[in-house]
Amino acid sequence: MAYSGQPAHNMVSTTFELAGYRVVRTLGVVRGIVVRSRSIFGTIGAGLQTLVGGNITLLTNLCEKTRNDAFDIMLEHAAQLGANAVVGARYDATEVMQGVTEVLAYGTAVVVEQIR
């Protein structure tokens, strides 16, 4: 049975299994990559926030948006392969150049069926 549609967020796991489901087919590694830079305004604003200490919300929000975008691209890639779930999901980040960071979301695209 071919699956059409993007895996739901609750069908993504950092483990290699999903409770109540069994993997019936492994489709391969899927990934979502986003390369993002800080704007000059964000850099200045974050610099000002460091003066008062605490959470640097401008950078926190940028990081969260970047991770969400990478995650969504990974799910799109999984859907293209016909997956209804992703297991072994992980994130990685690398500074490509000063102020420019690559965020990678990756995992294994699988087809699962509910255990009866």
Secondary structure, 3 states (H helix, E strand, C coil): CCCCCCCCHHHECCCCCCCCEEEEEEEEEEEEEEEEECCHHHHHHHHHHHHHCCCCHHHHHHHHHHHHHHHHHHHHHHHHHCCCEEEEEEEEEEEEECCEEEEEEEEEEEEEEECC
